[in-house]
């Protein structure tokens, strides 16, 4: 399962969320609309081990599945992300599903996918200020 949903937040909401790098609580009012959209596609738990955070990682992430290549997140059934930084604000940082020729820059858009091995992905190194809202869910 892989979904791309356009315009789940506004640029103003993205800017507001990008000011909070680190872990958030699912009760954060800024997440309400995005969570409602996600729950329209899949039944997920909004308590541990599920979690949400705003990440700024210039090193990117090598190829992996979100259950972890070494099985450190075997509980993770679904993942979601929203790019909070406009791509003009950083260099690099493209998101790729395995086999993609072109990077995805999902600014204000939602990527929602399950942890099946066919959703292996990576994020390339970046410079600038790439921030992304990341959510990892256990299902009901």
N, CA and C atoms as an extended XYZ file, in Angstrom:
420
Properties=species:S:1:pos:R:3:atomname:S:1:resname:S:1:resid:I:1 pbc="F F F"
N         0.837       -1.160        0.000 N   UNK     1
C         0.000        0.000        0.000 CA  UNK     1
C         0.891        1.236        0.000 C   UNK     1
N         0.543        2.161       -0.879 N   UNK     2
C         1.296        3.411       -0.972 CA  UNK     2
C         0.335        4.486       -1.472 C   UNK     2
N         0.221        5.566       -0.717 N   UNK     3
C        -0.674        6.663       -1.081 CA  UNK     3
C         0.095        7.978       -1.079 C   UNK     3
N        -0.252        8.847       -2.013 N   UNK     4
C         0.284       10.212       -2.079 CA  UNK     4
C        -0.919       11.136       -2.084 C   UNK     4
N        -1.079       11.927       -1.012 N   UNK     5
C        -2.240       12.803       -0.866 CA  UNK     5
C        -1.757       14.246       -0.859 C   UNK     5
N        -2.189       15.006       -1.829 N   UNK     6
C        -1.724       16.387       -1.994 CA  UNK     6
C        -2.393       17.348       -1.016 C   UNK     6
N        -1.627       18.349       -0.600 N   UNK     7
C        -2.151       19.489        0.147 CA  UNK     7
C        -2.803       19.182        1.479 C   UNK     7
N        -2.172       18.340        2.287 N   UNK     8
C        -2.768       18.002        3.590 CA  UNK     8
C        -2.537       19.086        4.639 C   UNK     8
N        -1.542       19.947        4.410 N   UNK     9
C        -1.321       21.111        5.264 CA  UNK     9
C        -0.988       22.301        4.370 C   UNK     9
N        -1.111       23.487        4.936 N   UNK    10
C        -0.771       24.711        4.215 CA  UNK    10
C         0.702       25.037        4.433 C   UNK    10
N         1.274       25.905        3.597 N   UNK    11
C         2.649       26.345        3.859 CA  UNK    11
C         2.807       26.994        5.236 C   UNK    11
N         1.792       27.690        5.709 N   UNK    12
C         1.862       28.301        7.041 CA  UNK    12
C         1.916       27.228        8.126 C   UNK    12
N         1.107       26.175        7.970 N   UNK    13
C         1.136       25.073        8.938 CA  UNK    13
C         2.475       24.350        8.893 C   UNK    13
N         3.020       24.186        7.689 N   UNK    14
C         4.340       23.549        7.556 CA  UNK    14
C         5.396       24.369        8.285 C   UNK    14
N         5.354       25.685        8.123 N   UNK    15
C         6.315       26.557        8.792 CA  UNK    15
C         6.182       26.448       10.304 C   UNK    15
N         4.960       26.434       10.785 N   UNK    16
C         4.719       26.324       12.231 CA  UNK    16
C         5.262       25.011       12.771 C   UNK    16
N         4.970       23.907       12.099 N   UNK    17
C         5.458       22.606       12.560 CA  UNK    17
C         6.977       22.517       12.480 C   UNK    17
N         7.578       23.143       11.477 N   UNK    18
C         9.029       23.031       11.312 CA  UNK    18
C         9.800       23.742       12.418 C   UNK    18
N         9.119       24.560       13.192 N   UNK    19
C         9.757       25.227       14.331 CA  UNK    19
C         9.885       24.309       15.535 C   UNK    19
N         9.337       23.099       15.457 N   UNK    20
C         9.334       22.167       16.583 CA  UNK    20
C        10.077       20.894       16.203 C   UNK    20
N        11.397       20.954       16.058 N   UNK    21
C        12.182       19.760       15.738 CA  UNK    21
C        12.221       18.871       16.978 C   UNK    21
N        11.927       17.608       16.779 N   UNK    22
C        11.915       16.645       17.877 CA  UNK    22
C        10.575       15.927       17.948 C   UNK    22
N        10.370       15.223       19.030 N   UNK    23
C         9.168       14.414       19.198 CA  UNK    23
C         7.971       15.287       19.540 C   UNK    23
N         6.821       14.891       19.021 N   UNK    24
C         5.548       15.533       19.318 CA  UNK    24
C         4.622       14.495       19.923 C   UNK    24
N         3.514       14.976       20.444 N   UNK    25
C         2.478       14.099       20.946 CA  UNK    25
C         1.360       14.046       19.915 C   UNK    25
N         0.744       12.893       19.739 N   UNK    26
C        -0.348       12.771       18.774 CA  UNK    26
C        -1.541       13.657       19.129 C   UNK    26
N        -1.600       14.164       20.349 N   UNK    27
C        -2.689       15.067       20.731 CA  UNK    27
C        -2.416       16.512       20.314 C   UNK    27
N        -1.253       16.789       19.759 N   UNK    28
C        -0.913       18.134       19.279 CA  UNK    28
C        -1.953       18.559       18.237 C   UNK    28
N        -2.623       19.661       18.481 N   UNK    29
C        -3.709       20.127       17.608 CA  UNK    29
C        -3.253       20.335       16.166 C   UNK    29
N        -1.987       20.634       15.968 N   UNK    30
C        -1.471       20.867       14.611 CA  UNK    30
C        -1.491       19.605       13.754 C   UNK    30
N        -1.634       18.448       14.382 N   UNK    31
C        -1.613       17.175       13.664 CA  UNK    31
C        -3.005       16.654       13.317 C   UNK    31
N        -4.038       17.278       13.877 N   UNK    32
C        -5.397       16.754       13.764 CA  UNK    32
C        -5.855       16.449       12.359 C   UNK    32
N        -5.701       17.396       11.444 N   UNK    33
C        -6.167       17.186       10.081 CA  UNK    33
C        -5.417       16.085        9.366 C   UNK    33
N        -4.109       16.033        9.562 N   UNK    34
C        -3.288       14.991        8.922 CA  UNK    34
C        -3.669       13.622        9.476 C   UNK    34
N        -3.853       13.533       10.776 N   UNK    35
C        -4.228       12.251       11.381 CA  UNK    35
C        -5.598       11.799       10.897 C   UNK    35
N        -6.533       12.719       10.737 N   UNK    36
C        -7.858       12.360       10.220 CA  UNK    36
C        -7.747       11.768        8.818 C   UNK    36
N        -6.891       12.355        7.993 N   UNK    37
C        -6.699       11.830        6.630 CA  UNK    37
C        -6.091       10.435        6.688 C   UNK    37
N        -5.074       10.257        7.519 N   UNK    38
C        -4.441        8.940        7.649 CA  UNK    38
C        -5.458        7.901        8.099 C   UNK    38
N        -6.267        8.247        9.110 N   UNK    39
C        -7.259        7.301        9.634 CA  UNK    39
C        -8.354        6.994        8.615 C   UNK    39
N        -8.480        7.820        7.578 N   UNK    40
C        -9.395        7.513        6.489 CA  UNK    40
C        -8.880        6.397        5.582 C   UNK    40
N        -7.601        6.105        5.674 N   UNK    41
C        -6.989        5.053        4.862 CA  UNK    41
C        -6.694        3.794        5.661 C   UNK    41
N        -6.202        3.948        6.893 N   UNK    42
C        -5.781        2.789        7.689 CA  UNK    42
C        -6.160        3.002        9.154 C   UNK    42
N        -6.369        1.890        9.864 N   UNK    43
C        -6.629        1.933       11.304 CA  UNK    43
C        -5.288        1.850       12.020 C   UNK    43
N        -4.944        2.921       12.713 N   UNK    44
C        -3.654        2.968       13.392 CA  UNK    44
C        -3.841        3.330       14.860 C   UNK    44
N        -2.862        2.929       15.658 N   UNK    45
C        -2.819        3.285       17.082 CA  UNK    45
C        -2.054        4.580       17.253 C   UNK    45
N        -2.543        5.432       18.127 N   UNK    46
C        -1.878        6.701       18.399 CA  UNK    46
C        -1.259        6.697       19.786 C   UNK    46
N        -0.723        5.567       20.180 N   UNK    47
C        -0.010        5.440       21.443 CA  UNK    47
C         1.169        4.507       21.221 C   UNK    47
N         2.069        4.472       22.207 N   UNK    48
C         3.298        3.689       22.073 CA  UNK    48
C         2.990        2.268       21.656 C   UNK    48
N         3.778        1.751       20.754 N   UNK    49
C         5.059        2.249       20.295 CA  UNK    49
C         4.988        3.270       19.159 C   UNK    49
N         3.803        3.548       18.619 N   UNK    50
C         3.682        4.561       17.563 CA  UNK    50
C         4.254        5.884       18.049 C   UNK    50
N         4.821        6.659       17.123 N   UNK    51
C         5.331        7.973       17.510 CA  UNK    51
C         5.384        8.913       16.326 C   UNK    51
N         5.531       10.203       16.662 N   UNK    52
C         5.589       11.263       15.657 CA  UNK    52
C         6.706       12.220       16.035 C   UNK    52
N         7.399       12.738       15.014 N   UNK    53
C         8.453       13.708       15.278 CA  UNK    53
C         8.678       14.574       14.036 C   UNK    53
N         9.268       15.720       14.272 N   UNK    54
C         9.762       16.566       13.200 CA  UNK    54
C        11.265       16.343       13.159 C   UNK    54
N        11.760       15.976       11.979 N   UNK    55
C        13.169       15.624       11.845 CA  UNK    55
C        13.883       16.606       10.920 C   UNK    55
N        15.113       16.934       11.311 N   UNK    56
C        16.051       17.643       10.445 CA  UNK    56
C        17.326       16.820       10.443 C   UNK    56
N        17.590       16.130        9.340 N   UNK    57
C        18.706       15.197        9.272 CA  UNK    57
C        19.433       15.421        7.950 C   UNK    57
N        20.534       16.100        7.986 N   UNK    58
C        21.290       16.420        6.763 CA  UNK    58
C        21.975       15.207        6.159 C   UNK    58
N        22.156       14.141        6.935 N   UNK    59
C        22.820       12.939        6.429 CA  UNK    59
C        21.894       12.057        5.599 C   UNK    59
N        20.582       12.294        5.691 N   UNK    60
C        19.628       11.452        4.987 CA  UNK    60
C        19.492       10.098        5.657 C   UNK    60
N        18.945        9.151        4.916 N   UNK    61
C        18.759        7.786        5.415 CA  UNK    61
C        19.085        6.815        4.288 C   UNK    61
N        19.917        5.804        4.552 N   UNK    62
C        20.214        4.812        3.504 CA  UNK    62
C        18.976        3.962        3.221 C   UNK    62
N        19.073        3.107        2.215 N   UNK    63
C        17.955        2.235        1.862 CA  UNK    63
C        17.509        1.413        3.066 C   UNK    63
N        16.198        1.401        3.300 N   UNK    64
C        15.665        0.672        4.448 CA  UNK    64
C        14.155        0.489        4.301 C   UNK    64
N        13.606       -0.358        5.142 N   UNK    65
C        12.165       -0.402        5.373 CA  UNK    65
C        11.957        0.099        6.791 C   UNK    65
N        10.776        0.616        7.076 N   UNK    66
C        10.594        1.263        8.370 CA  UNK    66
C        10.445        0.302        9.540 C   UNK    66
N        10.389       -0.990        9.287 N   UNK    67
C        10.492       -1.940       10.391 CA  UNK    67
C        11.938       -2.100       10.808 C   UNK    67
N        12.826       -1.513       10.030 N   UNK    68
C        14.257       -1.561       10.332 CA  UNK    68
C        14.926       -2.707        9.604 C   UNK    68
N        16.034       -2.425        8.968 N   UNK    69
C        16.770       -3.486        8.277 CA  UNK    69
C        17.276       -4.549        9.236 C   UNK    69
N        17.411       -4.175       10.514 N   UNK    70
C        17.839       -5.142       11.529 CA  UNK    70
C        16.694       -5.541       12.449 C   UNK    70
N        15.456       -5.155       12.083 N   UNK    71
C        14.283       -5.555       12.867 CA  UNK    71
C        14.087       -4.774       14.146 C   UNK    71
N        14.613       -3.552       14.236 N   UNK    72
C        14.490       -2.795       15.483 CA  UNK    72
C        13.122       -2.125       15.649 C   UNK    72
N        12.296       -2.124       14.591 N   UNK    73
C        10.943       -1.547       14.697 CA  UNK    73
C         9.927       -2.514       14.077 C   UNK    73
N         9.959       -3.754       14.494 N   UNK    74
C         9.082       -4.764       13.905 CA  UNK    74
C         7.609       -4.448       14.117 C   UNK    74
N         7.308       -3.594       15.073 N   UNK    75
C         5.931       -3.203       15.366 CA  UNK    75
C         5.371       -2.219       14.338 C   UNK    75
N         6.230       -1.595       13.527 N   UNK    76
C         5.801       -0.535       12.607 CA  UNK    76
C         5.074       -1.132       11.401 C   UNK    76
N         3.777       -0.841       11.300 N   UNK    77
C         2.966       -1.344       10.194 CA  UNK    77
C         2.767       -0.305        9.090 C   UNK    77
N         2.728        0.984        9.469 N   UNK    78
C         2.509        2.067        8.514 CA  UNK    78
C         3.402        3.254        8.861 C   UNK    78
N         3.780        3.983        7.833 N   UNK    79
C         4.577        5.191        8.007 CA  UNK    79
C         3.941        6.309        7.203 C   UNK    79
N         4.157        7.526        7.676 N   UNK    80
C         3.641        8.700        6.969 CA  UNK    80
C         4.655        9.826        7.109 C   UNK    80
N         4.742       10.648        6.076 N   UNK    81
C         5.612       11.809        6.157 CA  UNK    81
C         5.041       12.951        5.341 C   UNK    81
N         5.350       14.160        5.813 N   UNK    82
C         5.000       15.395        5.125 CA  UNK    82
C         6.252       16.256        5.123 C   UNK    82
N         6.715       16.657        3.953 N   UNK    83
C         7.865       17.547        3.861 CA  UNK    83
C         7.436       18.943        4.289 C   UNK    83
N         8.122       19.489        5.294 N   UNK    84
C         7.756       20.785        5.867 CA  UNK    84
C         8.548       21.947        5.288 C   UNK    84
N         9.634       21.663        4.598 N   UNK    85
C        10.492       22.699        4.018 CA  UNK    85
C        10.298       22.729        2.508 C   UNK    85
N        10.117       23.906        1.962 N   UNK    86
C        10.004       24.016        0.510 CA  UNK    86
C        11.327       23.575       -0.119 C   UNK    86
N        11.283       22.791       -1.198 N   UNK    87
C        12.519       22.288       -1.806 CA  UNK    87
C        13.495       23.374       -2.246 C   UNK    87
N        13.041       24.598       -2.400 N   UNK    88
C        13.956       25.686       -2.759 CA  UNK    88
C        14.833       26.105       -1.586 C   UNK    88
N        14.530       25.617       -0.383 N   UNK    89
C        15.256       25.989        0.825 CA  UNK    89
C        16.413       25.058        1.153 C   UNK    89
N        16.603       23.981        0.367 N   UNK    90
C        17.693       23.045        0.618 CA  UNK    90
C        18.118       22.402       -0.692 C   UNK    90
N        19.301       21.817       -0.693 N   UNK    91
C        19.824       21.080       -1.849 CA  UNK    91
C        19.893       19.609       -1.491 C   UNK    91
N        19.549       18.730       -2.448 N   UNK    92
C        19.542       17.293       -2.189 CA  UNK    92
C        18.273       16.917       -1.461 C   UNK    92
N        18.359       15.907       -0.614 N   UNK    93
C        17.248       15.546        0.261 CA  UNK    93
C        16.065       14.894       -0.412 C   UNK    93
N        16.250       14.355       -1.608 N   UNK    94
C        15.138       13.691       -2.284 CA  UNK    94
C        14.764       12.383       -1.618 C   UNK    94
N        13.473       12.095       -1.596 N   UNK    95
C        12.932       10.838       -1.080 CA  UNK    95
C        12.734        9.914       -2.279 C   UNK    95
N        13.215        8.680       -2.171 N   UNK    96
C        13.088        7.697       -3.245 CA  UNK    96
C        12.519        6.398       -2.708 C   UNK    96
N        11.481        5.875       -3.349 N   UNK    97
C        11.136        4.476       -3.168 CA  UNK    97
C        12.041        3.691       -4.103 C   UNK    97
N        12.407        2.470       -3.710 N   UNK    98
C        13.293        1.656       -4.528 CA  UNK    98
C        12.717        1.533       -5.934 C   UNK    98
N        13.546        1.821       -6.917 N   UNK    99
C        13.130        1.770       -8.306 CA  UNK    99
C        12.745        3.116       -8.889 C   UNK    99
N        12.552        4.124       -8.043 N   UNK   100
C        12.226        5.460       -8.542 CA  UNK   100
C        13.413        6.044       -9.293 C   UNK   100
N        13.140        6.661      -10.404 N   UNK   101
C        14.177        7.368      -11.155 CA  UNK   101
C        14.317        8.809      -10.664 C   UNK   101
N        13.204        9.399      -10.267 N   UNK   102
C        13.174       10.796       -9.838 CA  UNK   102
C        12.825       10.879       -8.357 C   UNK   102
N        13.398       11.848       -7.652 N   UNK   103
C        13.079       12.006       -6.230 CA  UNK   103
C        11.684       12.583       -6.025 C   UNK   103
N        11.143       12.320       -4.870 N   UNK   104
C         9.881       12.920       -4.445 CA  UNK   104
C        10.199       14.037       -3.459 C   UNK   104
N         9.597       15.194       -3.688 N   UNK   105
C         9.667       16.322       -2.752 CA  UNK   105
C         8.231       16.650       -2.385 C   UNK   105
N         7.724       16.024       -1.352 N   UNK   106
C         6.304       16.071       -1.006 CA  UNK   106
C         5.982       17.205       -0.027 C   UNK   106
N         6.318       18.417       -0.453 N   UNK   107
C         6.081       19.609        0.361 CA  UNK   107
C         4.581       19.818        0.576 C   UNK   107
N         4.171       19.793        1.831 N   UNK   108
C         2.775       19.944        2.264 CA  UNK   108
C         1.886       18.790        1.816 C   UNK   108
N         2.470       17.757        1.231 N   UNK   109
C         1.743       16.575        0.781 CA  UNK   109
C         2.103       15.393        1.673 C   UNK   109
N         1.207       14.424        1.732 N   UNK   110
C         1.374       13.260        2.601 CA  UNK   110
C         1.792       12.034        1.804 C   UNK   110
N         2.856       11.393        2.248 N   UNK   111
C         3.217       10.052        1.788 CA  UNK   111
C         2.797        9.086        2.884 C   UNK   111
N         1.969        8.128        2.549 N   UNK   112
C         1.493        7.119        3.494 CA  UNK   112
C         1.744        5.758        2.861 C   UNK   112
N         2.416        4.877        3.596 N   UNK   113
C         2.762        3.574        3.028 CA  UNK   113
C         2.906        2.547        4.137 C   UNK   113
N         2.753        1.280        3.738 N   UNK   114
C         2.918        0.211        4.722 CA  UNK   114
C         4.382       -0.235        4.745 C   UNK   114
N         4.690       -1.112        5.681 N   UNK   115
C         6.073       -1.540        5.894 CA  UNK   115
C         6.450       -2.766        5.073 C   UNK   115
N         5.723       -3.028        4.025 N   UNK   116
C         6.037       -4.149        3.141 CA  UNK   116
C         7.398       -3.904        2.484 C   UNK   116
N         8.174       -4.946        2.252 N   UNK   117
C         9.495       -4.759        1.635 CA  UNK   117
C         9.484       -4.027        0.293 C   UNK   117
N         8.345       -4.034       -0.434 N   UNK   118
C         8.318       -3.310       -1.703 CA  UNK   118
C         8.267       -1.792       -1.498 C   UNK   118
N         8.200       -1.347       -0.256 N   UNK   119
C         8.243        0.086        0.057 CA  UNK   119
C         9.593        0.499        0.649 C   UNK   119
N        10.626       -0.246        0.294 N   UNK   120
C        11.979        0.142        0.701 CA  UNK   120
C        12.268        1.525        0.109 C   UNK   120
N        12.928        2.357        0.891 N   UNK   121
C        13.129        3.741        0.470 CA  UNK   121
C        14.398        4.319        1.084 C   UNK   121
N        14.781        5.499        0.593 N   UNK   122
C        15.912        6.222        1.150 CA  UNK   122
C        15.652        7.713        1.018 C   UNK   122
N        16.448        8.478        1.754 N   UNK   123
C        16.455        9.935        1.633 CA  UNK   123
C        17.913       10.333        1.433 C   UNK   123
N        18.167       11.099        0.390 N   UNK   124
C        19.533       11.511        0.073 CA  UNK   124
C        19.998       12.623        1.016 C   UNK   124
N        21.305       12.745        1.159 N   UNK   125
C        21.900       13.832        1.953 CA  UNK   125
C        21.385       15.169        1.452 C   UNK   125
N        21.404       16.158        2.341 N   UNK   126
C        20.945       17.486        1.951 CA  UNK   126
C        21.732       18.558        2.677 C   UNK   126
N        21.683       19.731        2.115 N   UNK   127
C        22.242       20.901        2.789 CA  UNK   127
C        21.193       21.990        2.727 C   UNK   127
N        21.128       22.756        3.750 N   UNK   128
C        20.112       23.803        3.824 CA  UNK   128
C        19.293       23.644        5.071 C   UNK   128
N        18.078       23.242        4.944 N   UNK   129
C        17.214       23.118        6.116 CA  UNK   129
C        16.017       22.233        5.850 C   UNK   129
N        16.245       21.007        5.395 N   UNK   130
C        15.140       20.087        5.107 CA  UNK   130
C        14.550       19.573        6.414 C   UNK   130
N        13.277       19.842        6.614 N   UNK   131
C        12.565       19.335        7.791 CA  UNK   131
C        11.345       18.560        7.317 C   UNK   131
N        11.066       17.479        8.022 N   UNK   132
C         9.974       16.603        7.617 CA  UNK   132
C         9.229       16.114        8.853 C   UNK   132
N         7.920       16.027        8.725 N   UNK   133
C         7.076       15.427        9.754 CA  UNK   133
C         7.029       13.926        9.483 C   UNK   133
N         7.459       13.127       10.465 N   UNK   134
C         7.504       11.671       10.334 CA  UNK   134
C         6.579       11.023       11.357 C   UNK   134
N         5.827       10.029       10.913 N   UNK   135
C         4.940        9.301       11.804 CA  UNK   135
C         5.085        7.801       11.528 C   UNK   135
N         5.214        7.048       12.591 N   UNK   136
C         5.347        5.605       12.508 CA  UNK   136
C         4.253        4.985       13.361 C   UNK   136
N         3.473        4.076       12.753 N   UNK   137
C         2.268        3.562       13.404 CA  UNK   137
C         2.253        2.055       13.534 C   UNK   137
N         1.742        1.612       14.665 N   UNK   138
C         1.316        0.243       14.866 CA  UNK   138
C        -0.167        0.232       14.486 C   UNK   138
N        -0.646       -0.860       13.911 N   UNK   139
C        -2.048       -0.889       13.501 CA  UNK   139
C        -2.932       -1.517       14.565 C   UNK   139
N        -4.213       -1.297       14.411 N   UNK   140
C        -5.193       -1.830       15.381 CA  UNK   140
C        -5.450       -3.294       15.131 C   UNK   140
